[in-house]
Amino acid sequence: MLGSRFLWKVYAGYAAVILLTAVVVGVLVVRGFDRDLTDQIQTSLHSEALLLENIARPYVDAPTDSAFQHRVWMLGARSNTRLTVIAADGRVLADSREDPAIMDNQRNRPEIIAALSKGVGVSKLFSSSLGGTAMYVAVPVVKEGTVAGFVRVAEPLLALEQRRGAVRGVVLLGTALAVAMALLIGLLLARNYTRPLVDMTAAARAVAAGDFNHPLRIDRKDEIGELAGALNAMTVQLRSQIDTITAERNVTFAILASMVEGVMAVDRNDIVVHVNSAAEAILGIDAATAQGRRIWEVTRVREVSEALTDAMKEDRVRVSEARIAKAQNDQVIQLIGSPLKNANGERVGAVVVLHDVSDLRQLEGMRRDFIANISHELKTPLAAIRGLVETLIDDPQMDPETHRRFIEKIHDQSQRLSSLVTDLLTLSRLESDQGGVQFEALDLREPVAESYRAQVHAAESKRVGIAARVADAPVPVEGDSEAIRELVDNLLSNAIKFTPEGGRVDVRLAVEGPNAVLTVEDTGIGIAPEDQGRVFERFYRVDKARSRQLGGTGLGLSIVKHVALAHGGNVALRSSPGRGSTFQVQIPLRRTAG
Ligand code: ADP
């Protein structure tokens, strides 16, 4: 508290006023007293002089008279003053302290000159006979209109000096006491007024430092009390506003943090001010270290810094794309940069939204490939049919044997076209969102048995042994019997196709835990490990020529996979080249009530 600069500033001024006042008052009092005392002495000396003038009048122009002298001496002794009677020419006629005969002529004494000209003369001079400074008051003795001489009364000023000293002492002591009290009271008052200010300063500092928990005590009803009240109200208001802003900011951050898209913002100087977690993941950076640094120091993906700086420079939304090398597949990121503006519409930075479009681009690629594949697959049999038909038209004389072979080839090719179109239709039906698959309660043994029966003949004519082992009890599933038939057909026909003469195909349907498990195992050519992951892709075939020759479309296994997934199941493959393959499909059993 006593360290408050404000207190001392207020107090210094106050103390200066008090001291100045004390000095001025002290000096004025002492001076006034001096003057009063001198006036008093002068007045009494003047009265005495007038009395003496009366007494001396008969003697001033008479020859020296010892009786008169004695009288003057006696008068002087009684009154403690020195009385002098002086002739008009300055000679001393009588004196109460000294012998007039040895005294100097007094004509040129200042009080005598003044008495002559003004009627009364006063002077302060040193007097050895009075032992110090003395006051002299002289008046002329007027006789018949002319100045016949002078009388003079003198009194030593020693007593005056002493009284003045005493008065000065009292005045000094009184003033000192008053000053001391005034200073003390002043200090207490100043403290009383500056303490709330000091408290308020501390409170304001605390608020500035974010501490809102120390409201000021309000125990005064004056303006300072009102100020403290206003400060408290302001603190409460500020706190609620900061709370609101913090809550809003948290919501914004939560939204940004939970966004799938990456968001990154920079200020006008390209300094990163925000990075959300998606942007961290996409760009492989850390938000904490990125913030406060320049964008080009933070990421080496040039397109990101360009998107931000260009959006800021050009003041428009700017869309671009960047390819980011990743361990497995490159990531394709769409960048949408836009300028950031404040409430006044001034550009204060830029924000870029990073949108991972890798899947989209991959899908687009797949779609393009798919269309190219379909066109190619359709074109091959069509071209063959066209060539055969043209030859038939051009050569009406063709021998019947060749003619029959041509017709058979045309038949084969059109069959191929037909199965291709059928497979495509099946795939598109499985992929269509609405009504693609018709679910109903069914016993899985039925479509499996139907399909098996349909394929037995093909196996036997190829001399491939085929056997089925199916569960005794019903295998209830929720499914689309037609789609499941397609699945089994494809697995069985593949197994038969890719198993050479003398080989075996085994079909098993069993219940394992919550699933129905269909296994199709063959002792055929098998699939190399590097192809095993890809055989389920559309149009993927290990050996294209062989597949075509065997009437394959390259869509069979993708239909299998689709059907399994559409039923909430999956398909797995185990195979070793030259020894055979095992496809296993799992489909969840239907949960019966109870
Ligand atoms: P495809 O119409 O050619 O049979 P799929 O999609 O049914 O087309 O099969 C894709 C490829 O997987 C086949 O071309 C073949 O190379 C391989 N494949 C499928 N089943 C078997 C199997 N049981 N044994 C060996 N290879 C198989």
Residues whose N, C-alpha, C, O or C-beta is under 5 A from the ligand:
A	BS01	ADP	N494 A495 F498 G524 I525 G526 I527 V535 Y540 R541 V542 D543 S547 G552 T553 G554 L555 G556 L557 S558 S581
